[in-house]
Amino acid sequence: AHMSTWMKGDGICKLDSFATSSCHIFPVFLYGNSSEAMVAAQETDFGLSLQVPEPKVASTIASDTGYEGQDLGAEATEGALRSMRGKTFEWFKHASASYPKATHIAKMDSDAYPHMALVLEDLATGPKANLYWGAAMGASDCSKGFMQGAFYGISAGLQPCHQRELDATYPAGLFGVHKHHGNEDTLFGSTLYGAVKSGKCPQPTCMHVRNLHRYAHPV
């Protein structure tokens, strides 16, 4: 549905079109590094495979049992959380290193629908640096909490210092994290604000878009 609707809009292009002045948004569909995922990424327009495992445990249980919010069990839940952490954080790391001309990096759930013209207006009229954009969860003072995982983004310049905080906090990598039982989006917020407290990152400016119809999401 994405490729037949908003991805056909003006200014939305593939990653190999950075030099085109009319291109402003470069969406990708993220896949892991299983053999099936890598093939799917190659066969999918806008597909990109990252060096992380797919969260197979949760997705298999969901499809096989009709999962609708039941407890998947500690092992399944932890395995899925670690896989999702890996994919989310590897995407921000990859985008920062691979696309140095990008001004912002964002993550969106596949069941969200963005209104990109409004998002672009936010980015064009908002702070030129150190932006944390999304729908605030847990707090709104830009010192704690996180942005709703359906869709959020940061100024690209914040990612290197955020990555240093991640590497310092979890030197063994995100797949071994057990003490943080939240999802990847709460971890993103906590480590970004942690980077500010540790002096690695400047204070971001939060742009809260809840109830502003920047995207639609079933939750």
Solvent accessible surface area in square Angstrom, and as a share of the most:
residue,aa,sasa,rsa
1,A,113,0.88
2,H,28,0.12
3,M,79,0.35
4,S,74,0.48
5,T,63,0.36
6,W,26,0.09
7,M,12,0.05
8,K,151,0.64
9,G,33,0.32
10,D,146,0.76
11,G,15,0.14
12,I,22,0.11
13,C,26,0.15
14,K,86,0.36
15,L,44,0.22
16,D,129,0.67
17,S,27,0.18
18,F,61,0.25
19,A,102,0.79
20,T,64,0.37
21,S,108,0.70
22,S,71,0.46
23,C,15,0.09
24,H,111,0.50
25,I,24,0.12
26,F,38,0.16
27,P,21,0.13
28,V,31,0.18
29,F,51,0.21
30,L,44,0.22
31,Y,50,0.19
32,G,0,0.00
33,N,56,0.28
34,S,22,0.14
35,S,80,0.52
36,E,118,0.53
37,A,7,0.06
38,M,79,0.35
39,V,77,0.44
40,A,32,0.25
41,A,9,0.07
42,Q,150,0.67
43,E,136,0.61
44,T,36,0.21
45,D,78,0.40
46,F,40,0.17
47,G,24,0.23
48,L,35,0.17
49,S,33,0.21
50,L,8,0.04
51,Q,132,0.59
52,V,1,0.00
53,P,62,0.39
54,E,42,0.19
55,P,22,0.14
56,K,108,0.46
57,V,70,0.40
58,A,23,0.18
59,S,65,0.42
60,T,72,0.42
61,I,52,0.26
62,A,33,0.26
63,S,90,0.58
64,D,107,0.55
65,T,92,0.53
66,G,47,0.46
67,Y,81,0.31
68,E,159,0.72
69,G,60,0.58
70,Q,104,0.46
71,D,129,0.67
72,L,38,0.19
73,G,30,0.29
74,A,90,0.70
75,E,156,0.70
76,A,10,0.08
77,T,52,0.30
78,E,21,0.09
79,G,20,0.19
80,A,12,0.09
81,L,30,0.15
82,R,63,0.23
83,S,12,0.08
84,M,63,0.28
85,R,0,0.00
86,G,1,0.01
87,K,27,0.11
88,T,4,0.03
89,F,6,0.03
90,E,57,0.25
91,W,22,0.08
92,F,0,0.00
93,K,95,0.40
94,H,54,0.24
95,A,3,0.03
96,S,31,0.20
97,A,84,0.65
98,S,52,0.33
99,Y,35,0.13
100,P,113,0.71
101,K,159,0.68
102,A,24,0.19
103,T,98,0.57
104,H,50,0.22
105,I,7,0.03
106,A,42,0.33
107,K,21,0.09
108,M,53,0.24
109,D,44,0.23
110,S,92,0.60
111,D,83,0.43
112,A,1,0.01
113,Y,88,0.33
114,P,1,0.01
115,H,72,0.32
116,M,29,0.13
117,A,82,0.64
118,L,64,0.32
119,V,9,0.05
120,L,55,0.27
121,E,95,0.43
122,D,10,0.05
123,L,39,0.20
124,A,68,0.52
125,T,106,0.62
126,G,12,0.11
127,P,41,0.26
128,K,173,0.73
129,A,58,0.45
130,N,43,0.22
131,L,0,0.00
132,Y,1,0.00
133,W,6,0.02
134,G,0,0.00
135,A,3,0.02
136,A,18,0.14
137,M,65,0.29
138,G,84,0.81
139,A,23,0.18
140,S,79,0.51
141,D,90,0.46
142,C,14,0.08
143,S,47,0.30
144,K,124,0.53
145,G,24,0.23
146,F,44,0.18
147,M,2,0.01
148,Q,28,0.12
149,G,10,0.10
150,A,2,0.02
151,F,8,0.03
152,Y,1,0.00
153,G,6,0.06
154,I,0,0.00
155,S,5,0.03
156,A,19,0.14
157,G,61,0.59
158,L,1,0.00
159,Q,2,0.01
160,P,63,0.40
161,C,7,0.04
162,H,0,0.00
163,Q,32,0.14
164,R,127,0.47
165,E,18,0.08
166,L,6,0.03
167,D,78,0.40
168,A,67,0.52
169,T,53,0.31
170,Y,26,0.10
171,P,113,0.71
172,A,99,0.77
173,G,31,0.30
174,L,22,0.11
175,F,77,0.32
176,G,43,0.42
177,V,6,0.04
178,H,100,0.44
179,K,159,0.67
180,H,36,0.16
181,H,133,0.59
182,G,27,0.26
183,N,62,0.32
184,E,13,0.06
185,D,9,0.05
186,T,32,0.19
187,L,0,0.00
188,F,0,0.00
189,G,0,0.00
190,S,54,0.35
191,T,7,0.04
192,L,0,0.00
193,Y,12,0.04
194,G,18,0.17
195,A,0,0.00
196,V,35,0.20
197,K,160,0.68
198,S,62,0.40
199,G,64,0.61
200,K,64,0.27
201,C,9,0.05
202,P,66,0.42
203,Q,97,0.43
204,P,4,0.02
205,T,69,0.40
206,C,22,0.13
207,M,43,0.19
208,H,67,0.30
209,V,4,0.02
210,R,111,0.40
211,N,128,0.66
212,L,85,0.42
213,H,136,0.61
214,R,38,0.14
215,Y,33,0.12
216,A,53,0.41
217,H,46,0.21
218,P,104,0.65
219,V,140,0.81
